[in-house]
Each structure stands twice: as C-alpha cells, then as structure tokens.
C-alpha cells in the first residue's frame, strides 16, 4: 500500500511539473475580421482577375473582360495577431502563413495572390520582410523581443472569376495561421 | 481502496492529469479562417429590332425655315408635325432595342445629344425613351429588367426638316449606350 501511494504521489508530481512547465507557453490568437467584399461583377466569356489593393481597397481589373459594377473601393479587413504569456515567452520568431481554402465551383477559382499592407506593431517587434511581396501562400515572420505583442496588417487578395461564371454569390475562404 | 489505486492504475491516472495539463497550456499556434465574397451577375445583351424611321414626308409649305417632326417613343407608333407634310406608308417607327440581363437589375440608357438622319444629314434631337417595364423613362433614363431579365425600350426623337425638303423616307442611327446602373 505504501509503495502504491509513493508511486501515485511521484507520478502526480511529475505530471504537475510538466503541467507547470507547459503553462508558461505563450498564447497566440488571430482576430476574426469581417469578410472582404469585392462587390458585384458582370462575368464574361473569359477568365477575369481583379486586384484588390490592401492599402487602399482600390479594385482594378488585371485581366479578362468582366466588369465590376460596384463603384466604391473594397473595405479591406485588418488582421490582428496577439501574443500573451507569462514573462518571456513571446520572445520568438513567429511564422505567419496565409493560404487558400475553398472557393465556389463554377464561379471563381483559387486566389492567385494575397497582398498585405499597413503592417503595424510596437517597438521590439518587427516584420520580416518589412513589406512582404504578394504571393499565395503568403509567408512572412514576426520577430519579437517582447514579452507580449500585438501585430496587425491589412489583408486583401486577387479575385478570379470563371469564364461564363454562374450567376450568384461566390465565396473564397483563406486562413491566417501563426506558429 | 486497493482496487482503485493499484500500481498501474495510479500511474495511468496521473499520466492523464499530466496530459491534460500539457494540452491545456501549449497553445503556441493559432489559425483563423477568413472569407472574401463577390456577387456575379449576368451580362447584358442588347439587340436591335427596329431602326429609327421618321417615315415618308416632305416640307413644301410656307412655314419656318426648319420645322420639327416628332416621332413618339411610346406605343402606338405616331408622329406629329405642324408644318411638315407626313405621308403614309413610310414604315415609321421608333428605334426598338431588346435588353436581356440580370433579372430585376436597373439599367441606364444614355442617348446621344444629337444624331443625323439620312438622306440629307438632317438633325435628330430631343430623344425620348419608353420602356415596356417602366413606361416613360425620358427624364430618369433608368429602366429595370423584369423577372425574366428582359425589357424593351423604344427611342423616339425630333427630326429637324428644312423648308423645301422633297418627298423621301428618313431614317437615323441612334447609338444609345445601355449599361447596368
């Protein structure tokens, strides 16, 4: 009986030590911004691509013959990444990866490039590169020497529409992962 | 007591506690799914079913140097003039365009400021617009496609006829621009 209790206490002690050690890992979160609305588009007989500028929201046709009816700029969402933890644990280099998810078959195709702007954070934290080039997937780093931080950026993309696209709503999903 | 705290069982319980503690506190990655949206609407097409014709007419009276012939946009087709002689069997008709596109969409019609009629290059002005779905749209210039995505517009105008114009049939091209509003 005594031996069993000793094992129990020792085992739980080990679990407690592991738990306490792990409890000091940082907590990362990515905000849930509103959807980026490209607006109304009249599709045509060719594949068409529109660039949404993350900095301004200006939408310009890059290729094809589709026509965007919406005259106003797109409202570009801001993504905010926060890191919080007990002292010291946000002092790392974090990789931010923006990747394609799903799209609406028959109406649109996968996002060819993402673009970011207005990268913002506080002293002690930098983006690498400072101005990431458009790409898909788009990968860049947040280099932190702080105990905690908040970093944000505007995120937009190039939208592509099928030739003779089926009318109706189309949705692109994409993910922002930080690790 | 012994049944619950046998050696292996005690290790398993504590191992589980440790695992739960680890799982709950090692959140060093995060991911969020974001959406982009757009609405695709049907392209518009316009076909011409009739070219504008003021029909057969002549002006040999003693009226003003230039007199107007008004071709009505709304059905039934009609033309009026106080000075010009309007002759029968000239096939007069407003320009008629059939528009198809996204059901329920508003569209805008922009006629030219003026055009010329043949023969003689007579001036055509004061365009008027009539829509099957919306009626007189001369002022608003806005029409709406019906539930089937269809509308027909009729384009009328005034033909400015110089005194001395001989008997002939006058037609005009009317290059209106039609776009989604």
Interface residues (C-beta under 8 A of the other chain):
Chain A: X1 X3 X4 X5 X7 X8 X11 X12 X14 X15 X16 X18 X19 X20 X22 X23 X24 X25 X26 X27 X28 X29 X30 X31 X32 X33 X35 X36 X37 X38 X39 X40 X41 X42 X43 X44 X69 X77 X79 X81 X101 X107 X108 X111 X155 X157 X159 X161 X165 X166 X167 X168 X169 X170 X171 X172 X173 X174 X175 X176 X177 X178 X179
Chain B: X2 X5 X6 X7 X10 X11 X13 X14 X15 X17 X18 X19 X21 X22 X25 X26 X27 X28 X29 X30 X31 X32 X33 X34 X35 X36 X37 X38 X39 X40 X41 X42 X43 X44 X102 X180
